[in-house]
Amino acid sequence: MNMKHLPSQPIHAIAFAGALAFSAPALADDPSDDGADDAAAEGSEQDGRPQNAGGPPEGVTSGGPPPGAFANSVFDDTWLTIGAGAGLTPSYSGSDDYVVIPLPLIVGRVGGIGISPNGPGFNLDVLSKAPAAGPPETSLSFGPTFRIRGDRNGQIKDPVVELAGDLDTALEVGVQGGVSFPGVLNRFDRVGLSAAVRWDVLGAHDGMLIEPGISYFTPLGRGAAVQFIGSASFVDDSFADYYYSVTPAQSTATGLPQFNADGGLNSLGVTAIATVDLDNDVLNGGFNVYMVGGFSRLMGDAADTPFTAERGSASQFISGIGIGYTF
């Protein structure tokens, strides 16, 4: 795939492809019988298990599935969800023009390592655990994170912004970690806290990003789930200068005023995800459909730059749908 045509998303920590896939394995949090449709009720006879974003369910309580249920589950020590989707996103961070982009998908656990997407990139979780019988527990995730950033490197619809010239592709490498707390509002839900820090290693923006996030997940029966995610992005001066400053040469070419951008709070965002297993039984794998909608607001110089304030919008939206296959 030509990364030149994958624009960076305004919701940085919850990059669109990552958002699509985040709740795919989480459907297995409720591996009980059909009575789990009442999972939110305290009187439900079944129980389930929250999990890490890059890993399968870690166990169930004694009130969960019958003995041997996990023996027939696709979520064993090694599993994968692969798929593809299509999303509608801004053509660059700060644009009010939208483009359709392809969204390849891979998430799972291989060799004891959890894998989850992060936009045009991926996260690895070295603390991912295989399924194990037992009550829900607080779980940790940690590992390296990688992302390709192609902002203003193609598909620029605005003719004035296009005159400013294409930017180079950045490869951001760093670390990410998180903690997940089960049973917050009901016995089947979870709240997760996460953070990531990445640095450009290709000499494009030469900067650093810090991306904290919070998420709430709950199953809706045996084969469906919803998740709500809040995110923020902080960038340093190098990142802000590369993407948001208007140089004298760019000002001459575009007619936009010169602008010197500084780092700081870059964006705040919220995302909602719905996931549905097509045969209403997540444990047997097969096909799943994912739907996502999100909104973010650019902040600080990301909103004040003429690329946004005069030629685009600080309000950024994403939407899309994908289909995956778990085995």
N, C-alpha and C positions, 0 to 999 in steps of 0.2 A: 504494500500500500504506500502511496506517495504521501509522506507526512506533510508535504507542502500544503496539502488541501485539508488538513485537520486543524482548524483554528482553535486556539486556547479558549477555555470556557471562563466566564466571569465568576463562577462559583469554583474556586480553585481547589479546595480540599475535597469537594464532592464533584469531581469531574464527571461529565455526563456518563461516560461508559462505566465508570466505577459505580455510579449510583444505580445504573441498571442492574449490575451484577451483585451488589452488596447483599441484597436480601435473598438471593437465589438459594444458597445453602440454609439460610435461616428458616425457610419453610419447614425444615425438619425439626425445628424447635418443638413442635407439637406432634410427636409420632404416635398419637393415641388413636382410638377408634373414632367413628363418625360423631360420637357424643362430644367431641372437642369443639364443635360449633359453639358450645356454651363456655368456651375456655375462660372468658372474662368473668364468669360467675364463680363465686367462691365455692358453690356447691357442686361444681363439676367433679366427676369421678376420675377423670384422667389428669395427667400431669405432663409437662414438657420440659424442655431444656434450652435456655439461651446458649449462644455460642459466639465465637469470634467471627469477624467478617470474612476471614480467609479459611475457615475451617468448618467441619460438620458438627452435628450435635454431639455433646460430650456426655450424655447420659440422661436417664429419666428416673423418676422416683418410683417407689414400689407400686404406686397407683397408676403407672403408665401402661405401656403395651404389654401383651402377654409374653411369657418367656419365649426367647428365640426370635423376637421381632427384629432385633438388629441383625440377626443372622441372615435375614432376607432383605436387609436394607442395602441400597446402593451406597450409602454413606459409611463405608468401612475405612480402613487405613489409607486407601488410595481411591480418589474419585475426582471427576472433572465435570464441569459444566462448560460447554462451548456453544457459541451461537453468534448471532448478528442482529443488528437493529438499525434503525434510522432515526436521526434526531434533527430537530430544528434549533439552530443556535445563532447567536450574533456572528457576523462575518469577522469581527475582531473585538477584543475587549473594549467596550465603549461604543460599539456600532449600534445603529438603529435599523440596519439592514440584516436580514436573516437568510441563512443558507442551510441546505440539507446536507448532512454528512453521514457516511457509513460508520457503524459502530461495531467492530468485531469484539467478541466477548470470550474471556476464559477466566474461570475461577475454580478453585478446588484445593486438593491436598495431595502432594506427591512426595514420597521420600521423607515424610514427616514435616514437610514445609508447606504452609498455607500460601496460596496464590490468589491475589485479587487484583482487578484492574484499577488503574488510576489515570483516567483519561487516555491519551496516547502513551501508555506506560503501565507499570504494575508495581504492586507491593508484595513483599515476601514476609511471612510470619514464621519465625523460627520457634515460637512457643505454641504453635498449633497442636492440638491434642486430638487423638483418635476417639471414637465413641467409647464410652464406658458407663456401665450401670452406676447409678448413684444419684443423690439429690443435686439440684442446681447449685453451682458454686460461682463465686466471682472469678472471672478469668482475665488473663493478661495477653496482650499481643505486642510483638516487637520484631523489628527487622528492617532491612534496607528498602528504600523506595526509589523508583526511577520514573521520570516523565519527560517526554518530548514536548516542547512548547513551540508551536508554529504561528504565534500571533503576528498578524500583518505580514504573513509570508505567502499569501495567495488568497484567492476568493474575496478580494476587497471590492465591494460593490460601489462604494462611494468614490466618484471620479476625482474629487479633490484630495482625499486621503491617499488615493492610489498614487498621486503625483509626488507624495512624500517618499516613495520608494519602498521596496520590500525590506523587511528585517531578516536577520539570520535566524536559523533554527537553533534553539537552545536544548541541551540535554541536562536535565536537573537530576542530581543524585543526592541522596540523604538518608535519614533514618526516620522511622515512624513507630509509634507505640500507642497503646490504649488499654483501657480497663472496661470491663462489661459487668454490670450489676443485674442479676436476675430478680424476678418477683417484686417489682416496684409497685405497680398498681394492680396487678393480678399475678397468678402463679405462673403465667406463661410469657410475660413480657420481659423486657430488659431495657436498661439505659446504658449507653456507652459514652465514654469520654475518650477523645483521641487528640493527638497532635503529631505534626510532621514538620521537619525542617529539611530544605533542599538547597543545593548550590548548583549554579550552572557550571559545567565542566567543558563546554565547547567554545567558550569565549564569546558568546553572543551578548547576553546582558551582564554576565560576570557578577551576578548578584545572588541574594539569598532571600528565601521566603520562609515564613513561619505560619503554619495553618492549623489552628485548633478547631475542634468540632465537638458537637454533642448530638446524640441520636436516641430516638425512642422507637423500639420495635415491638409489635404484638401480632401473633397469628390470628387469623379469622377462620377458625375451623381447621380441618386437616390439610387442606390444600391451598390456602390463600394467606396472605400476610400484608401488612402495611408498615411503612416506616417513615418517620419524620426526622429530618436532619437539619441542624443549624450549623453554619460554618462562618469562619472569618479568615481573612488573609492579611498578613502584614509583610511588607516588602522593604528592602533597604534602598539607599539612594541610587545604587547602580541599576537596580531593576527599574525603579521609577524613571530615572533619566533615560534609559534605553527605550522604554515603551511610551512614555508620556511627554517627554520634552519635545519642543519644536525648535530645531536648530535654525540658525540664520539661513542656511541653504534651503531647508525645508520650507521656511517662511516665504522665501523668494519664489519657490516653485509652486506653492499652494495658495499663497495669499493669506494664510493664517498667521496670527500674531506669534512672535517668538514666546517661548514658555520654558521655564526651567523647573523641572519636577523634582520633588524630594520624596523620600520614603515615608513610611508610616502605615496606618490602617488603610488597606487597599480596597477591601470589599466586605460586605456582610450578606449572607444568603440563607435561604430556606429551601428545602427540597422535600417533596412527598413522592413516595414510591409505592406502587401496588404490584403484587406478584401473585400469579395464579398458576397452579399446576393443572394441566389440561385434563388429567383423569382424576383429579381431586385426591391424589395419593402421592405425597411427595417422596415417601420412602422407597418407592419402586423406580425412581428416576423418570426418565422420559422427558417429554416436552413441557416447557414452562413459558408463560408470557409475562413480560415486564413492562410496566407503564410508569412514566416519570414526568413530573412537572416541577419546575423550579423558578425561583425569582432571586436575584441578587441586586444589591445597590452598590455601585462604585462609590468610594469615599475619597476624601482628600484630593490629592493632585490627580488621581485616576479619574475623578469626576470633573475636575477643573480644567484639565488639558483641553485645548481647542479641538483635538481629535474627538473628544466626547462632548464638551459643552456646546461647540458650534456645529459639529458634523454628525453627532450621534446622540446617545442618551445614557445617563447614569443608571437607568433602570434596565436590567438585563433579564431576559426570560429564556428558559429552555423547555422543550417538551419532546417526547419521543416514545417509541415502542420498540421492543426487541423480543426475540424468541430464542430460547436456549434449549439444549438437550443435555441431560445429566446422565452419566454412566459411571 
